Amino acid sequence: MTVLFLDSDDNLRTLRAQEMRAKGWSVTTASRLDQALKALDELTSLDLVIAEAVVEAKPWGFELRDEALRRFPGTRVLFTTRFDLTGHEARISGWPVLADTPYPPEKLIQRAIRCLEMDPPTQMLVAAAQAPPPCLSSGTQLGQYQVLERLSYENESETYRAIQVSVQRNVALVLLRPELIHRPDVVERFKSRERLKASITHPRIAPLYEGAEVGGYMFYTRELPRGRSLEDIATAGESLSERHLVDLLHGVAEAMAHALQKGCYHRRLEPRDIFLDEQGQASIVNIFRPADNRTREPREEVAQLLDLVGPMTSEGKARGLISELRPLQLDWSGLYVHLEVISEEMRERSLAKRIEEDGTVIAGTMARLPWWVLLIAALAAVGLFVVLNRLAGPAVSAPKASAILRFPEMVEIPAGAFEWQKGERRTLPTFWISRHEVTIGQYASFLQDLTSNPGQELDHPDQPRGKTSHAPPQWEELYAAAQANSTFNGQPINLNTPVTTVDWWDAYAYAKWQNMRLPTEEEWEKAARGATGLRFPWGIRRDGRAANLGDDYEPNQRKLGGRVDGFNYFAPVDRRKNDISPFGIHDMAGNVSEWTASEITRGGWPQHPDVPDLRVPAIRGGSFAIKMNDNLLTTRTFPDSSDEANLALGFRVASDTAPGSAPAGP
């Protein structure tokens, strides 16, 4: 195989060329356009051009692509870039783009191989230099549609972005090329595809709106999928996290399996066909057409999709998922079923996703039920609560007013070595950490003081400007229920229940108000596992009843949870339990997970394992939504942002100094 490689970085160009030559490829390199054009003159054949798209603000890669295709029409093209190529979409013309972050040589090899396997340019989006001028100019009016720009060009049709003027809706307008409208076979093929596309109804497949003939033009319109295409994401140099990768593969597999069950044929999926919206939901362009004598092998198509998205995955779990899926040789239905399982596992591993997907915004769920269902559910919940109280004794009893934990009780953790994660020994100086998670009653004192004494400088310097309050959602109703030892959204609470639905900025402000701080990850882990690194706070053996965990958690309330540990959701921090560490710290394995300050030092947040450029505070500890496992005290959970807040997430406080004789706060 013959490759012409244009890259302006001498060191990286040499390294990458060596890797390609190691595979037996014949590689000619150049650092400038004039060198590449001279090398092109000397070549007798060319399979692949790998070209840096923009060098020194000059579009050298595009110029090299155009000249290479003029001389060797069957050549494939792979662009690389160190810059944002926004605005160059027309010049890219559908060819794949590899963003230089910088990429490792093996990633270049993977993308090059996939590029070589693409259909010839005449079967896909061709280079702008080869494509004829658009049949329709910007501003052309066809009935109620006004043309904006051409998106793609194919053998028999062109696709435009247009606006449906009557309802101001953006659409894709697929036009049969006018010079072909007098060919009955082509017209019938175009109309049969239109009819089949109209017959497919699926939320992940862009629907067809209508077909029409206006002024001698034949066309149909379809939905423009929401979000951005994989092509746009790759051009922007972005990576797919594990969560987005699972959502993408799951959505594409669902759409493809649905269409294939209807007996539809389809063209090859390209990066321009797959879209992800802001919520990570995937959809595809309607690539389907009537079946013919050609056949497709679904397992090969799934493998092609994995090859397509593999180079776009971030390091860590996302890349590992691709490696896990490749050997399975799944078809579309098999991929869909497999990802259903992975999605469930992710929901259990990610607190935020589980709470969001299972409907733990309980108020919204309950509000949709008839009043008599609410009454029965409330009575049933109270009845079970009473039964559990009698079975477990004081463990779930609502505290009397005199037993309310007014202020954080601080426990000294002596200086010395401890086990960090799995086997590493580290040392910390003496510090103090709260025995319990911060409660509703304690947090209420904080909010009341903010109201009485406005202007206190408690916010973190980086807190988003749009955040103006530290009160959790529905705070007034929640606090009233806690004061009355009642229920909130069907869950028994009191003032000793841990405060939840607080983001990191809320936790930081409360800790500062107490003249304290949030614990670091190291401090949290030492306080939870003791100096010897216990598997659980109470020892090394599993005990399903020791902590408030998710083995009996019923998120959507189809059943009443809490059959194992007595609580479906959060539980009062002063209840009777065995979830107590050697230092006397409560609820480190369960109840609610907790915000921390940083990984090792207090100077910064750790790097998100799936998004290399993102730094977020880590969340530690299990909760009522996480099942019993051996890694409750060592798992490090990384939210999408420090703004995350949910029902299974709270916090505790720490300090470098011993607490004074007077309590902190008002």
C-alpha positions in Angstrom: 0.0 0.0 0.0 1.3 3.5 -0.9 0.8 6.4 1.4 1.6 10.1 1.0 1.9 11.7 4.5 1.9 15.4 5.0 2.6 16.5 8.7 4.4 19.7 9.8 5.8 18.2 13.0 9.2 16.7 12.2 9.4 14.4 15.3 5.8 13.2 15.2 5.9 12.7 11.4 9.0 10.5 11.7 7.5 8.4 14.5 4.2 7.9 12.8 5.8 7.1 9.4 7.9 4.4 11.2 4.8 2.8 12.6 3.2 2.7 9.1 6.3 1.3 7.5 6.4 -1.4 10.2 3.2 -2.6 8.8 4.8 -3.0 5.3 3.3 0.2 3.9 5.2 2.3 1.4 5.2 5.8 3.0 6.4 9.1 1.4 6.5 12.0 3.9 6.5 15.8 3.5 6.4 18.7 5.9 5.2 21.3 3.4 2.8 21.4 0.5 5.4 22.0 -2.1 7.3 18.9 -0.9 4.1 16.8 -1.0 3.2 18.0 -4.5 6.7 17.2 -5.7 6.5 13.7 -4.2 3.1 13.3 -5.9 4.7 13.9 -9.3 7.1 11.0 -8.6 4.4 8.4 -7.6 3.0 5.9 -10.0 0.2 4.8 -7.7 -1.4 6.1 -4.5 -3.8 4.4 -2.1 -4.1 6.9 0.8 -3.3 10.6 1.5 -2.9 11.5 5.1 -2.7 15.3 5.2 -2.6 17.9 7.9 -5.6 20.0 6.8 -4.4 23.5 7.8 -0.7 24.3 8.3 0.5 27.8 9.2 -3.1 29.1 8.5 -2.9 27.7 5.0 -5.2 25.0 3.7 -2.4 22.8 2.4 -4.1 19.5 3.2 -7.2 20.5 1.1 -5.0 21.5 -1.9 -3.0 18.3 -1.7 -6.3 16.3 -1.5 -7.6 18.0 -4.6 -4.5 17.4 -6.7 -4.1 13.8 -5.5 -7.7 13.0 -6.5 -7.2 14.6 -9.8 -4.2 12.3 -10.6 -5.4 9.2 -8.7 -9.2 9.2 -8.5 -9.5 6.1 -6.4 -7.3 7.4 -3.6 -8.8 7.7 -0.1 -8.1 10.7 2.1 -7.7 11.1 5.9 -7.3 14.6 7.2 -5.5 15.4 10.5 -5.6 18.7 12.3 -4.2 20.6 15.2 -6.8 23.4 14.8 -10.6 23.9 15.1 -11.8 23.2 11.5 -15.2 25.0 12.1 -16.0 26.8 8.9 -14.1 24.3 6.7 -16.9 21.8 6.5 -17.4 22.3 2.8 -13.7 21.8 2.1 -13.6 18.7 4.2 -16.5 17.3 2.1 -17.2 14.2 4.1 -13.7 12.9 4.4 -12.7 11.6 7.9 -10.8 13.9 10.2 -8.5 12.8 13.0 -7.9 15.5 15.6 -4.3 15.7 16.8 -4.4 15.8 20.6 -1.7 14.4 19.8 -2.9 11.0 18.8 -0.7 7.9 19.3 0.7 6.2 16.2 -1.6 3.2 16.6 -4.7 5.5 16.5 -3.5 6.8 13.2 -3.0 3.2 11.9 -6.6 2.4 13.0 -8.1 5.4 11.3 -6.0 4.8 8.1 -7.2 1.2 7.8 -10.8 2.2 8.3 -10.4 5.0 5.7 -9.1 2.4 3.2 -12.2 0.3 3.8 -14.6 3.1 2.9 -16.7 3.0 -0.3 -15.0 4.8 -3.2 -15.6 8.6 -3.2 -18.3 8.3 -5.9 -20.5 6.3 -3.5 -20.1 8.8 -0.6 -19.6 12.5 -0.1 -17.0 13.3 -2.7 -14.4 16.0 -2.5 -15.6 19.5 -3.3 -13.2 19.6 -6.2 -14.9 16.7 -7.9 -18.6 17.5 -7.1 -20.5 19.7 -9.6 -22.0 23.0 -8.5 -25.2 22.7 -6.5 -28.3 22.3 -8.5 -30.1 24.8 -6.2 -28.6 28.0 -5.0 -29.1 29.4 -1.5 -32.5 31.2 -1.2 -34.2 29.0 -3.9 -37.9 28.5 -3.0 -39.5 25.2 -3.7 -43.1 25.4 -2.5 -43.0 26.0 1.2 -39.3 25.2 1.5 -36.4 27.7 1.2 -33.0 26.2 0.4 -30.1 27.3 2.7 -27.1 25.2 1.7 -26.0 21.9 0.2 -25.1 19.3 2.7 -24.0 16.4 0.5 -23.8 15.1 -3.1 -24.4 11.6 -4.3 -24.8 9.9 -7.7 -28.5 10.5 -8.2 -29.4 13.0 -5.5 -28.3 16.0 -3.5 -29.2 16.8 0.1 -29.8 20.4 1.2 -30.4 22.1 4.5 -33.7 24.0 4.1 -36.3 25.7 6.1 -40.0 24.9 5.9 -41.3 28.5 5.8 -44.8 27.8 6.9 -43.8 26.5 10.3 -40.2 27.8 10.5 -38.8 24.2 10.7 -35.3 23.2 9.7 -35.4 20.1 7.4 -33.2 18.1 5.1 -34.4 18.3 1.5 -33.3 15.4 -0.7 -33.5 16.4 -4.4 -33.4 14.1 -7.4 -30.8 15.6 -9.7 -32.8 17.5 -12.4 -30.9 15.9 -15.3 -32.1 12.5 -14.2 -35.8 13.3 -13.9 -36.5 12.1 -17.5 -35.2 8.6 -16.7 -38.1 6.4 -15.6 -35.9 3.8 -13.9 -34.1 6.5 -11.8 -37.4 8.2 -10.9 -39.0 4.9 -9.8 -35.9 4.1 -7.7 -36.1 7.5 -6.1 -39.8 7.2 -5.4 -39.5 3.6 -4.1 -36.9 4.7 -1.6 -39.2 7.6 -0.6 -42.1 5.2 0.0 -40.0 2.9 2.1 -38.5 5.7 4.2 -42.0 7.0 4.9 -43.1 3.5 6.1 -40.4 3.5 8.9 -41.6 4.9 12.2 -39.0 4.8 15.0 -38.0 7.5 17.5 -34.3 7.0 16.6 -34.7 7.2 12.9 -35.2 10.6 11.3 -38.8 10.5 9.8 -39.7 11.5 6.3 -42.1 14.5 6.2 -43.4 14.6 2.6 -42.6 14.1 -1.1 -43.3 16.8 -3.7 -42.7 18.0 -7.3 -42.4 21.7 -7.7 -41.3 23.6 -10.9 -39.8 20.5 -12.5 -37.9 19.5 -9.3 -38.6 16.2 -7.5 -37.7 15.9 -3.8 -38.7 14.8 -0.4 -38.0 16.3 3.0 -37.0 14.6 6.2 -36.1 15.5 9.8 -32.7 16.9 10.5 -31.6 14.7 13.5 -31.1 16.5 16.8 -27.6 17.3 18.0 -24.3 16.9 16.2 -23.1 14.2 13.8 -20.2 12.0 14.6 -18.5 13.7 11.7 -18.9 17.1 13.5 -17.7 15.6 16.8 -14.6 14.2 15.2 -13.9 17.4 13.4 -14.1 19.3 16.7 -11.5 16.8 18.2 -13.8 15.7 20.9 -13.8 12.2 22.5 -16.7 9.9 23.5 -17.0 9.1 27.2 -18.1 5.7 28.3 -21.6 7.0 29.0 -22.0 8.6 25.6 -20.5 5.6 23.8 -23.0 3.2 25.4 -25.9 5.6 24.6 -24.7 5.9 21.0 -24.1 2.2 20.4 -27.4 1.3 22.1 -29.4 3.8 20.1 -27.9 2.9 16.7 -28.3 -0.8 17.4 -32.0 -0.3 18.4 -32.7 1.7 15.2 -30.8 -0.8 12.9 -32.4 -3.9 14.5 -35.9 -2.3 14.0 -35.4 -1.5 10.3 -33.8 -4.9 9.5 -36.7 -6.8 11.1 -38.9 -5.0 8.6 -36.8 -6.4 5.8 -35.1 -3.1 4.8 -31.9 -2.9 2.9 -29.6 0.1 3.7 -26.4 1.8 2.6 -23.3 1.8 4.8 -23.5 3.9 7.9 -21.1 6.9 7.8 -20.1 9.4 10.5 -22.4 11.9 8.9 -25.4 9.6 9.6 -25.1 9.2 13.3 -26.2 12.0 15.7 -25.9 12.6 19.4 -28.0 15.3 21.1 -27.2 17.3 24.3 -28.6 14.5 26.5 -26.4 11.9 24.8 -29.4 10.3 23.0 -28.5 8.8 19.6 -30.4 8.9 16.3 -29.6 8.1 12.7 -30.4 9.4 9.3 -33.0 7.3 7.4 -30.4 5.3 5.3 -32.9 2.6 4.4 -34.1 1.5 1.0 -35.9 -1.4 -0.6 -34.2 -4.7 -0.6 -32.4 -6.0 -3.7 -30.2 -8.9 -4.6 -27.4 -7.6 -2.5 -26.9 -8.8 1.0 -25.5 -7.3 4.2 -23.9 -9.2 7.0 -25.0 -7.6 10.3 -22.1 -8.8 12.3 -19.7 -7.2 9.8 -21.7 -4.0 10.0 -21.5 -3.9 13.8 -17.8 -4.5 13.6 -17.6 -1.6 11.1 -19.5 0.6 13.6 -17.0 -0.3 16.4 -14.1 0.5 14.1 -15.8 3.8 13.3 -16.2 5.0 16.9 -13.2 3.2 18.4 -10.7 6.0 17.5 -13.1 8.6 18.9 -13.3 7.0 22.4 -11.6 8.6 25.4 -9.0 6.7 27.4 -10.1 4.2 30.0 -13.5 2.6 30.3 -14.8 3.7 26.9 -11.8 2.2 25.0 -12.1 -0.9 27.2 -15.7 -1.3 26.2 -14.8 -1.3 22.5 -12.2 -4.0 23.2 -14.8 -6.0 25.1 -17.3 -5.8 22.3 -15.1 -6.6 19.3 -14.5 -10.3 20.0 -18.2 -11.0 20.6 -19.1 -10.7 16.9 -22.7 -9.4 17.7 -25.4 -8.6 15.1 -27.6 -5.6 15.7 -30.1 -7.3 17.9 -27.3 -8.9 19.9 -25.5 -5.6 20.3 -28.8 -4.0 21.6 -29.4 -6.7 24.2 -25.7 -6.6 25.3 -25.8 -2.9 25.8 -29.1 -3.2 27.7 -27.1 -5.1 30.3 -24.2 -2.7 30.3 -26.6 0.3 30.6 -28.1 -1.3 33.7 -24.6 -1.9 35.2 -23.8 1.8 34.5 -27.0 2.9 36.2 -25.9 1.0 39.3 -22.4 2.4 39.1 -23.4 6.0 38.4 -25.6 7.5 41.1 -26.7 10.4 39.0 -27.7 8.3 36.0 -29.6 5.8 38.1 -31.5 8.4 40.0 -32.3 10.3 36.8 -33.4 7.3 34.7 -35.3 5.5 37.5 -37.4 8.5 38.2 -36.1 9.4 41.7 -37.4 12.9 41.3 -40.2 11.3 43.2 -42.4 14.4 43.4 -42.9 14.3 39.6 -43.7 10.6 39.6 -46.1 10.9 42.6 -47.8 14.0 41.2 -49.0 12.0 38.1 -50.8 9.4 40.3 -54.5 9.7 41.4 -55.0 11.0 44.9 -56.4 7.7 46.2 -53.2 5.9 44.9 -51.1 8.4 46.8 -53.1 7.9 49.9 -52.8 4.1 49.8 -49.1 4.3 49.0 -48.5 6.7 51.9 -50.4 4.5 54.3 -48.5 1.4 53.2 -45.2 3.2 53.5 -46.1 4.3 57.0 -47.3 0.8 57.9 -44.1 -0.8 56.8 -42.1 1.9 58.6 -43.9 1.1 61.8 -43.3 -2.6 61.4 -39.7 -2.1 60.8 -39.4 0.1 63.8 -40.8 -2.7 66.0 -38.5 -5.3 64.4 -35.4 -3.2 64.5 -35.9 -1.3 67.7 -34.5 2.2 68.0 -32.7 1.8 64.6 -35.4 3.5 62.6 -37.2 5.4 65.4 -37.6 9.2 64.8 -35.4 11.1 67.3 -36.9 13.2 70.0 -36.2 16.9 69.9 -33.5 16.5 72.6 -31.7 13.9 70.4 -31.4 16.2 67.4 -27.8 16.5 66.2 -27.4 20.3 66.2 -23.7 20.5 65.2 -21.2 18.2 63.5 -19.5 16.0 66.1 -15.8 15.9 65.1 -13.6 12.9 65.6 -9.8 13.0 65.7 -8.0 10.8 63.2 -4.4 10.4 64.4 -1.4 11.0 62.2 0.3 8.0 60.7 0.3 5.6 57.8 -2.7 3.9 56.2 -3.6 1.8 53.2 -4.7 3.9 50.1 -6.8 2.1 47.5 -5.4 -1.4 47.1 -2.1 -1.9 48.7 -0.3 1.5 48.6 0.8 2.9 52.0 0.5 6.6 52.5 0.8 9.0 55.5 -1.4 11.8 56.7 -1.0 14.3 59.6 -3.7 14.5 62.3 -7.1 15.7 61.1 -10.7 15.8 62.3 -13.7 14.5 60.4 -17.4 14.6 61.3 -18.8 11.4 62.8 -22.0 11.7 60.8 -23.0 13.0 57.4 -24.3 16.6 57.5 -28.0 16.5 58.4 -31.1 18.4 57.3 -31.3 20.1 60.7 -27.6 21.2 60.5 -28.0 22.4 57.0 -31.1 24.3 57.9 -29.1 26.4 60.5 -26.7 27.3 57.7 -29.5 28.5 55.4 -31.2 30.4 58.1 -28.0 32.2 59.0 -27.5 33.1 55.3 -30.9 34.7 55.3 -30.3 36.5 58.6 -26.8 37.7 57.8 -26.5 38.2 54.0 -23.2 39.1 52.4 -21.1 36.4 54.0 -18.3 35.4 51.7 -18.7 31.7 51.7 -19.0 30.8 48.0 -16.1 29.2 46.2 -14.2 31.6 43.8 -15.1 29.4 40.9 -18.7 28.9 41.7 -20.8 29.5 38.6 -22.2 33.0 38.4 -25.7 31.8 37.7 -25.8 29.9 41.1 -27.5 32.3 43.6 -28.8 30.0 46.3 -27.6 27.1 48.4 -31.1 25.8 49.1 -31.8 22.3 47.7 -34.9 21.9 45.5 -38.2 22.0 47.4 -36.4 22.9 50.6 -39.3 24.5 52.4 -41.5 21.4 52.0 -38.6 19.1 52.9 -37.6 21.0 56.0 -41.2 21.2 57.2 -41.6 17.4 56.9 -38.3 16.8 58.7 -39.3 19.1 61.6 -42.6 17.2 61.9 -40.9 13.7 61.8 -43.1 13.0 58.8 -42.6 11.9 55.2 -41.5 13.7 52.2 -42.5 12.2 48.8 -43.4 9.0 50.6 -40.1 8.7 52.5 -39.9 9.0 56.3 -37.5 11.8 57.3 -36.5 13.8 60.3 -33.9 16.5 61.2 -31.2 13.8 61.5 -31.7 12.6 58.0 -28.7 13.5 55.8 -29.2 16.5 53.6 -29.0 15.5 49.9 -29.6 17.1 46.5 -26.7 19.5 47.3 -24.0 20.1 44.7 -20.3 20.6 45.5 -20.6 24.3 45.7 -23.3 23.9 48.4 -21.1 21.5 50.4 -18.1 23.8 50.1 -20.1 26.8 51.4 -21.5 24.9 54.4 -18.1 23.7 55.4 -16.6 27.1 55.2 -19.5 28.5 57.2 -18.6 26.0 59.9 -14.9 27.2 59.7 -14.1 23.8 58.3 -13.7 22.2 54.8 -14.5 19.0 52.9 -12.3 16.0 53.5 -9.8 15.0 50.8 -10.1 11.6 49.3 -7.2 10.3 51.3 -8.7 11.6 54.6 -12.1 10.1 53.7 -10.6 6.7 52.9 -8.4 6.5 56.0 -11.4 7.5 58.2 -13.5 4.8 56.5 -11.0 1.9 56.4 -8.9 2.5 59.4 -5.1 2.3 59.3 -5.0 -1.3 58.1 -7.3 -0.8 55.1 -10.4 -2.8 55.9 -12.6 -3.9 53.1 -15.7 -2.6 55.0 -15.9 -0.2 57.9 -16.9 -3.1 60.2 -14.3 -5.6 59.0 -13.5 -7.9 56.1 -16.8 -9.9 55.8 -19.9 -8.9 53.9 -22.9 -8.1 56.0 -26.0 -7.1 54.0 -27.7 -5.6 57.1 -24.7 -3.6 58.4 -25.2 -0.6 56.1 -28.0 1.1 54.2 -27.3 -0.2 50.7 -29.2 -0.8 47.5 -29.9 -4.5 47.6 -33.4 -3.7 48.7 -33.7 -0.4 46.9 -36.9 0.1 44.8 -36.3 3.4 42.9 -39.6 3.6 41.0 -41.7 2.5 44.0 -43.5 -0.3 42.2 -42.7 -2.1 45.4 -41.8 -1.0 48.9 -38.1 -1.2 49.4 -36.0 -1.5 52.6 -36.6 -5.2 53.2 -33.0 -5.9 54.1 -31.7 -2.9 56.0 -35.0 -1.2 56.9 -34.7 1.8 54.6 -35.5 2.2 50.9 -33.9 5.7 50.7 -31.8 7.7 53.1 -31.9 6.9 56.8 -31.3 9.0 60.0 -27.6 9.2 60.8 -28.1 8.3 64.5 -30.0 5.0 63.8 -28.5 1.7 65.1 -26.2 0.1 62.6 -22.9 -1.6 62.1 -21.6 0.7 59.4 -19.0 2.2 61.7 -15.3 2.4 61.0 -12.5 1.6 63.5 -12.3 5.4 64.2 -16.0 5.6 65.0 -17.1 7.2 61.7 -20.6 6.3 60.7 -22.2 5.6 57.2 -19.0 5.4 55.1 -20.2 2.2 53.3 -23.8 3.3 52.7 -26.7 5.7 53.4 -25.6 8.5 51.0 -22.4 8.9 49.0 -20.3 12.0 49.8 -18.5 14.9 48.1 -14.8 15.2 48.7 -12.4 18.1 48.2 -9.7 16.5 46.0 -7.8 13.4 45.2 -4.6 13.8 47.2 -4.0 17.5 47.9 -6.5 20.2 48.6 -5.2 22.3 45.7 -7.2 20.7 42.9 -9.7 18.2 41.6 -8.7 14.9 40.0 -8.9 14.3 36.3 -12.1 12.6 35.0 -11.0 9.1 33.7 -13.3 9.3 30.7 -12.8 13.0 29.8 -9.1 13.9 30.0 -9.6 17.7 29.9 -12.3 17.6 32.6 -11.4 17.9 36.3 -14.2 17.2 38.8 -14.4 16.6 42.6 -14.6 12.8 43.4 -17.5 11.2 45.1 -16.8 8.5 47.7 -18.7 5.8 49.5 -21.8 3.7 48.8 -25.4 4.7 49.2 -29.0 3.3 49.4 -28.9 3.1 45.5 -25.7 1.0 45.3 -25.7 -2.7 45.9 -23.3 -4.4 48.3 -19.9 -5.0 46.8 -16.3 -5.4 47.9 -15.2 -2.0 46.6 -17.6 0.3 48.4 -14.7 2.1 50.2 -12.2 2.2 47.3 -14.4 3.1 44.3 -13.9 6.6 43.0 -17.0 8.0 41.3 -16.6 11.0 38.9 -19.7 13.1 38.2 -20.1 15.0 34.9 -19.7 18.2 36.8 -19.5 19.8 40.2 -23.1 21.0 39.7 -24.4 17.4 40.1 -27.0 16.9 42.8 -29.2 14.0 43.6 -31.1 12.1 46.3 -28.2 9.7 47.1 -25.5 12.4 47.4 -24.6 14.3 50.6 -21.4 15.2 52.4 -19.5 15.5 55.7 -16.9 18.0 56.9 -13.3 17.9 58.0 -10.8 20.2 59.8 -7.1 20.6 60.4 -7.6 21.7 64.0 -9.4 20.4 67.0 -13.0 21.7 67.5 -13.2 24.5 70.0 -15.3 24.3 73.1 -18.0 26.4 71.4 -19.8 24.9 68.4 -19.3 26.4 65.0 -22.0 28.3 63.3 -24.7 30.5 65.0 
